[in-house]
Amino acid sequence: MRVVLQRVSSANVTVEGRQTGSIGRGLLALVGVGRDDDRSDVSYVADKIRDLRLFNDANGRMNRSLLDVDGAVLLVSQFTLYGNCRKGRRPS
């Protein structure tokens, strides 16, 4: 499983002109699931996302987790995280 995280003040996903998801402060997670991934991988990654200290505390240090800031997560499927770009110009 591969995940790219981005801290956001707000984020939304629009598909064919229709908003399908949105959050306020939190994390945008682009998630690629591999062939060998199983439920234990999902659980591990979910716990990691929840507990990573990516938000600033009162001193400006990244010392607060998603739970600490009462943040949300917007998950977006991103199969290209497993794309092979060694040949040609398109991931396969």
VMD Tcl script that builds the backbone (N, CA, C; Angstrom):
set m [mol new atoms 276]
animate dup $m
set s [atomselect $m all]
$s set {name element resname resid chain x y z} {
  {N N MET 1 A 0.849 -1.163 0.000}
  {CA C MET 1 A 0.000 0.000 0.000}
  {C C MET 1 A 0.899 1.231 0.000}
  {N N ARG 2 A 0.525 2.190 -0.816}
  {CA C ARG 2 A 1.269 3.442 -0.886}
  {C C ARG 2 A 0.302 4.589 -0.642}
  {N N VAL 3 A 0.766 5.534 0.181}
  {CA C VAL 3 A -0.085 6.667 0.534}
  {C C VAL 3 A 0.738 7.943 0.453}
  {N N VAL 4 A 0.168 8.956 -0.160}
  {CA C VAL 4 A 0.739 10.300 -0.159}
  {C C VAL 4 A -0.222 11.171 0.640}
  {N N LEU 5 A 0.317 11.843 1.671}
  {CA C LEU 5 A -0.516 12.690 2.529}
  {C C LEU 5 A -0.213 14.158 2.285}
  {N N GLN 6 A -1.256 14.970 2.360}
  {CA C GLN 6 A -1.090 16.414 2.284}
  {C C GLN 6 A -1.975 17.058 3.336}
  {N N ARG 7 A -1.384 17.934 4.146}
  {CA C ARG 7 A -2.178 18.701 5.104}
  {C C ARG 7 A -3.005 19.708 4.325}
  {N N VAL 8 A -4.260 19.867 4.712}
  {CA C VAL 8 A -5.138 20.802 4.009}
  {C C VAL 8 A -5.974 21.597 5.007}
  {N N SER 9 A -6.314 22.820 4.614}
  {CA C SER 9 A -7.282 23.589 5.400}
  {C C SER 9 A -8.688 23.220 4.951}
  {N N SER 10 A -8.795 22.784 3.688}
  {CA C SER 10 A -10.032 22.218 3.150}
  {C C SER 10 A -9.680 21.510 1.850}
  {N N ALA 11 A -10.497 20.541 1.475}
  {CA C ALA 11 A -10.281 19.803 0.229}
  {C C ALA 11 A -11.606 19.225 -0.233}
  {N N ASN 12 A -11.713 19.036 -1.540}
  {CA C ASN 12 A -12.912 18.387 -2.067}
  {C C ASN 12 A -12.566 17.622 -3.324}
  {N N VAL 13 A -13.414 16.670 -3.658}
  {CA C VAL 13 A -13.275 15.868 -4.870}
  {C C VAL 13 A -14.516 16.106 -5.714}
  {N N THR 14 A -14.293 16.389 -6.989}
  {CA C THR 14 A -15.394 16.601 -7.920}
  {C C THR 14 A -15.260 15.607 -9.058}
  {N N VAL 15 A -16.329 14.883 -9.348}
  {CA C VAL 15 A -16.358 13.906 -10.432}
  {C C VAL 15 A -17.485 14.296 -11.378}
  {N N GLU 16 A -17.111 14.505 -12.631}
  {CA C GLU 16 A -18.087 14.883 -13.658}
  {C C GLU 16 A -18.964 16.047 -13.210}
  {N N GLY 17 A -18.313 17.060 -12.622}
  {CA C GLY 17 A -19.012 18.268 -12.216}
  {C C GLY 17 A -19.783 18.179 -10.916}
  {N N ARG 18 A -19.750 17.023 -10.273}
  {CA C ARG 18 A -20.497 16.819 -9.023}
  {C C ARG 18 A -19.526 16.571 -7.871}
  {N N GLN 19 A -19.667 17.336 -6.804}
  {CA C GLN 19 A -18.804 17.146 -5.646}
  {C C GLN 19 A -19.173 15.847 -4.944}
  {N N THR 20 A -18.176 14.965 -4.788}
  {CA C THR 20 A -18.435 13.661 -4.186}
  {C C THR 20 A -17.874 13.529 -2.778}
  {N N GLY 21 A -17.045 14.470 -2.373}
  {CA C GLY 21 A -16.503 14.434 -1.025}
  {C C GLY 21 A -15.839 15.750 -0.687}
  {N N SER 22 A -15.845 16.098 0.596}
  {CA C SER 22 A -15.180 17.322 1.029}
  {C C SER 22 A -14.883 17.238 2.522}
  {N N ILE 23 A -13.841 17.957 2.928}
  {CA C ILE 23 A -13.474 18.051 4.339}
  {C C ILE 23 A -13.013 19.472 4.633}
  {N N GLY 24 A -12.971 19.796 5.907}
  {CA C GLY 24 A -12.340 21.022 6.369}
  {C C GLY 24 A -10.881 20.704 6.665}
  {N N ARG 25 A -10.378 21.185 7.776}
  {CA C ARG 25 A -8.995 20.951 8.170}
  {C C ARG 25 A -8.728 19.462 8.341}
  {N N GLY 26 A -7.605 19.009 7.807}
  {CA C GLY 26 A -7.257 17.603 7.956}
  {C C GLY 26 A -6.218 17.159 6.960}
  {N N LEU 27 A -6.384 15.933 6.472}
  {CA C LEU 27 A -5.422 15.328 5.557}
  {C C LEU 27 A -6.111 14.819 4.302}
  {N N LEU 28 A -5.506 15.127 3.171}
  {CA C LEU 28 A -5.893 14.523 1.902}
  {C C LEU 28 A -4.965 13.334 1.718}
  {N N ALA 29 A -5.524 12.149 1.548}
  {CA C ALA 29 A -4.732 10.927 1.405}
  {C C ALA 29 A -4.969 10.325 0.026}
  {N N LEU 30 A -3.915 10.313 -0.793}
  {CA C LEU 30 A -3.958 9.626 -2.079}
  {C C LEU 30 A -3.483 8.208 -1.807}
  {N N VAL 31 A -4.330 7.218 -2.065}
  {CA C VAL 31 A -4.064 5.840 -1.648}
  {C C VAL 31 A -3.997 4.913 -2.848}
  {N N GLY 32 A -2.890 4.177 -2.939}
  {CA C GLY 32 A -2.743 3.135 -3.950}
  {C C GLY 32 A -2.689 1.792 -3.251}
  {N N VAL 33 A -3.515 0.868 -3.680}
  {CA C VAL 33 A -3.575 -0.464 -3.065}
  {C C VAL 33 A -2.906 -1.452 -4.004}
  {N N GLY 34 A -1.935 -2.208 -3.464}
  {CA C GLY 34 A -1.207 -3.191 -4.257}
  {C C GLY 34 A -1.869 -4.554 -4.242}
  {N N ARG 35 A -1.426 -5.398 -5.139}
  {CA C ARG 35 A -1.995 -6.745 -5.268}
  {C C ARG 35 A -1.870 -7.575 -3.997}
  {N N ASP 36 A -0.784 -7.384 -3.266}
  {CA C ASP 36 A -0.530 -8.206 -2.083}
  {C C ASP 36 A -1.028 -7.578 -0.783}
  {N N ASP 37 A -1.637 -6.411 -0.853}
  {CA C ASP 37 A -2.132 -5.754 0.356}
  {C C ASP 37 A -3.350 -6.490 0.912}
  {N N ASP 38 A -3.445 -6.517 2.242}
  {CA C ASP 38 A -4.589 -7.166 2.883}
  {C C ASP 38 A -5.123 -6.276 4.008}
  {N N ARG 39 A -6.053 -6.803 4.775}
  {CA C ARG 39 A -6.693 -6.012 5.837}
  {C C ARG 39 A -5.693 -5.505 6.870}
  {N N SER 40 A -4.669 -6.275 7.140}
  {CA C SER 40 A -3.686 -5.827 8.129}
  {C C SER 40 A -2.943 -4.590 7.624}
  {N N ASP 41 A -2.704 -4.500 6.313}
  {CA C ASP 41 A -2.064 -3.316 5.740}
  {C C ASP 41 A -2.979 -2.098 5.871}
  {N N VAL 42 A -4.262 -2.300 5.608}
  {CA C VAL 42 A -5.236 -1.209 5.724}
  {C C VAL 42 A -5.274 -0.703 7.163}
  {N N SER 43 A -5.318 -1.611 8.118}
  {CA C SER 43 A -5.368 -1.239 9.528}
  {C C SER 43 A -4.107 -0.480 9.938}
  {N N TYR 44 A -2.947 -0.978 9.509}
  {CA C TYR 44 A -1.673 -0.335 9.840}
  {C C TYR 44 A -1.628 1.091 9.296}
  {N N VAL 45 A -1.997 1.250 8.023}
  {CA C VAL 45 A -1.943 2.568 7.387}
  {C C VAL 45 A -2.959 3.516 8.025}
  {N N ALA 46 A -4.150 3.036 8.320}
  {CA C ALA 46 A -5.166 3.880 8.960}
  {C C ALA 46 A -4.683 4.373 10.326}
  {N N ASP 47 A -4.095 3.473 11.104}
  {CA C ASP 47 A -3.562 3.864 12.411}
  {C C ASP 47 A -2.430 4.871 12.257}
  {N N LYS 48 A -1.576 4.657 11.274}
  {CA C LYS 48 A -0.445 5.549 11.036}
  {C C LYS 48 A -0.929 6.944 10.646}
  {N N ILE 49 A -1.901 7.010 9.737}
  {CA C ILE 49 A -2.449 8.305 9.324}
  {C C ILE 49 A -3.059 9.027 10.526}
  {N N ARG 50 A -3.803 8.310 11.333}
  {CA C ARG 50 A -4.456 8.895 12.509}
  {C C ARG 50 A -3.437 9.447 13.507}
  {N N ASP 51 A -2.320 8.747 13.686}
  {CA C ASP 51 A -1.392 9.073 14.762}
  {C C ASP 51 A -0.185 9.914 14.362}
  {N N LEU 52 A 0.077 10.075 13.062}
  {CA C LEU 52 A 1.220 10.894 12.654}
  {C C LEU 52 A 1.059 12.315 13.175}
  {N N ARG 53 A 2.150 12.863 13.695}
  {CA C ARG 53 A 2.098 14.228 14.230}
  {C C ARG 53 A 2.518 15.196 13.122}
  {N N LEU 54 A 1.530 15.647 12.367}
  {CA C LEU 54 A 1.775 16.483 11.192}
  {C C LEU 54 A 1.254 17.911 11.340}
  {N N PHE 55 A 0.640 18.219 12.474}
  {CA C PHE 55 A 0.038 19.536 12.667}
  {C C PHE 55 A 0.786 20.305 13.753}
  {N N ASN 56 A 0.879 21.610 13.568}
  {CA C ASN 56 A 1.647 22.455 14.478}
  {C C ASN 56 A 0.973 22.609 15.834}
  {N N ASP 57 A 1.811 22.651 16.867}
  {CA C ASP 57 A 1.325 22.963 18.208}
  {C C ASP 57 A 1.433 24.476 18.420}
  {N N ALA 58 A 1.239 24.934 19.644}
  {CA C ALA 58 A 1.272 26.369 19.948}
  {C C ALA 58 A 2.646 26.985 19.695}
  {N N ASN 59 A 3.689 26.157 19.702}
  {CA C ASN 59 A 5.054 26.640 19.475}
  {C C ASN 59 A 5.479 26.530 18.015}
  {N N GLY 60 A 4.570 26.122 17.154}
  {CA C GLY 60 A 4.898 26.009 15.734}
  {C C GLY 60 A 5.594 24.716 15.351}
  {N N ARG 61 A 5.699 23.784 16.289}
  {CA C ARG 61 A 6.331 22.491 16.000}
  {C C ARG 61 A 5.275 21.496 15.550}
  {N N MET 62 A 5.630 20.663 14.579}
  {CA C MET 62 A 4.702 19.614 14.131}
  {C C MET 62 A 4.655 18.553 15.225}
  {N N ASN 63 A 3.693 18.709 16.110}
  {CA C ASN 63 A 3.641 17.873 17.301}
  {C C ASN 63 A 2.221 17.417 17.626}
  {N N ARG 64 A 1.265 17.661 16.701}
  {CA C ARG 64 A -0.124 17.298 16.966}
  {C C ARG 64 A -0.637 16.367 15.874}
  {N N SER 65 A -1.447 15.410 16.290}
  {CA C SER 65 A -1.997 14.419 15.358}
  {C C SER 65 A -3.352 14.879 14.830}
  {N N LEU 66 A -3.880 14.109 13.922}
  {CA C LEU 66 A -5.208 14.358 13.368}
  {C C LEU 66 A -6.259 14.387 14.475}
  {N N LEU 67 A -6.137 13.482 15.432}
  {CA C LEU 67 A -7.070 13.449 16.564}
  {C C LEU 67 A -6.953 14.703 17.423}
  {N N ASP 68 A -5.716 15.163 17.620}
  {CA C ASP 68 A -5.487 16.339 18.462}
  {C C ASP 68 A -6.130 17.597 17.896}
  {N N VAL 69 A -6.193 17.694 16.575}
  {CA C VAL 69 A -6.746 18.904 15.945}
  {C C VAL 69 A -8.184 18.701 15.493}
  {N N ASP 70 A -8.761 17.548 15.835}
  {CA C ASP 70 A -10.126 17.208 15.427}
  {C C ASP 70 A -10.272 17.334 13.911}
  {N N GLY 71 A -9.272 16.779 13.202}
  {CA C GLY 71 A -9.238 16.867 11.747}
  {C C GLY 71 A -9.968 15.727 11.071}
  {N N ALA 72 A -10.091 15.855 9.764}
  {CA C ALA 72 A -10.775 14.852 8.945}
  {C C ALA 72 A -9.801 14.305 7.905}
  {N N VAL 73 A -10.192 13.207 7.275}
  {CA C VAL 73 A -9.394 12.606 6.202}
  {C C VAL 73 A -10.275 12.469 4.971}
  {N N LEU 74 A -9.728 12.874 3.833}
  {CA C LEU 74 A -10.385 12.646 2.553}
  {C C LEU 74 A -9.506 11.668 1.789}
  {N N LEU 75 A -10.001 10.444 1.596}
  {CA C LEU 75 A -9.255 9.405 0.885}
  {C C LEU 75 A -9.629 9.427 -0.589}
  {N N VAL 76 A -8.597 9.396 -1.441}
  {CA C VAL 76 A -8.808 9.381 -2.882}
  {C C VAL 76 A -8.012 8.220 -3.453}
  {N N SER 77 A -8.680 7.330 -4.168}
  {CA C SER 77 A -8.005 6.209 -4.816}
  {C C SER 77 A -7.052 6.745 -5.875}
  {N N GLN 78 A -5.821 6.265 -5.852}
  {CA C GLN 78 A -4.804 6.750 -6.788}
  {C C GLN 78 A -3.959 5.570 -7.257}
  {N N PHE 79 A -4.491 4.804 -8.214}
  {CA C PHE 79 A -3.803 3.598 -8.672}
  {C C PHE 79 A -2.464 3.909 -9.323}
  {N N THR 80 A -2.263 5.133 -9.790}
  {CA C THR 80 A -0.997 5.459 -10.451}
  {C C THR 80 A 0.181 5.460 -9.485}
  {N N LEU 81 A -0.061 5.399 -8.179}
  {CA C LEU 81 A 1.044 5.296 -7.229}
  {C C LEU 81 A 1.815 3.994 -7.422}
  {N N TYR 82 A 1.190 3.017 -8.059}
  {CA C TYR 82 A 1.857 1.758 -8.380}
  {C C TYR 82 A 2.223 1.677 -9.855}
  {N N GLY 83 A 2.053 2.762 -10.587}
  {CA C GLY 83 A 2.339 2.747 -12.020}
  {C C GLY 83 A 3.818 2.541 -12.305}
  {N N ASN 84 A 4.103 1.795 -13.349}
  {CA C ASN 84 A 5.467 1.568 -13.800}
  {C C ASN 84 A 5.730 2.511 -14.968}
  {N N CYS 85 A 6.691 3.409 -14.796}
  {CA C CYS 85 A 6.996 4.410 -15.826}
  {C C CYS 85 A 8.351 4.167 -16.475}
  {N N ARG 86 A 8.873 2.968 -16.349}
  {CA C ARG 86 A 10.199 2.677 -16.897}
  {C C ARG 86 A 10.223 2.682 -18.415}
  {N N LYS 87 A 9.122 2.284 -19.035}
  {CA C LYS 87 A 9.049 2.265 -20.496}
  {C C LYS 87 A 7.959 3.222 -20.953}
  {N N GLY 88 A 8.256 3.992 -21.955}
  {CA C GLY 88 A 7.254 4.889 -22.507}
  {C C GLY 88 A 6.969 6.072 -21.609}
  {N N ARG 89 A 5.866 6.732 -21.888}
  {CA C ARG 89 A 5.522 7.957 -21.168}
  {C C ARG 89 A 4.228 7.849 -20.385}
  {N N ARG 90 A 3.653 6.665 -20.351}
  {CA C ARG 90 A 2.429 6.440 -19.582}
  {C C ARG 90 A 2.674 5.356 -18.544}
  {N N PRO 91 A 2.159 5.572 -17.320}
  {CA C PRO 91 A 2.315 4.504 -16.320}
  {C C PRO 91 A 1.477 3.293 -16.702}
  {N N SER 92 A 2.020 2.126 -16.415}
  {CA C SER 92 A 1.260 0.900 -16.695}
  {C C SER 92 A 1.139 0.065 -15.438}
}
mol reanalyze $m
mol bondsrecalc $m
mol representation Tube
mol addrep $m
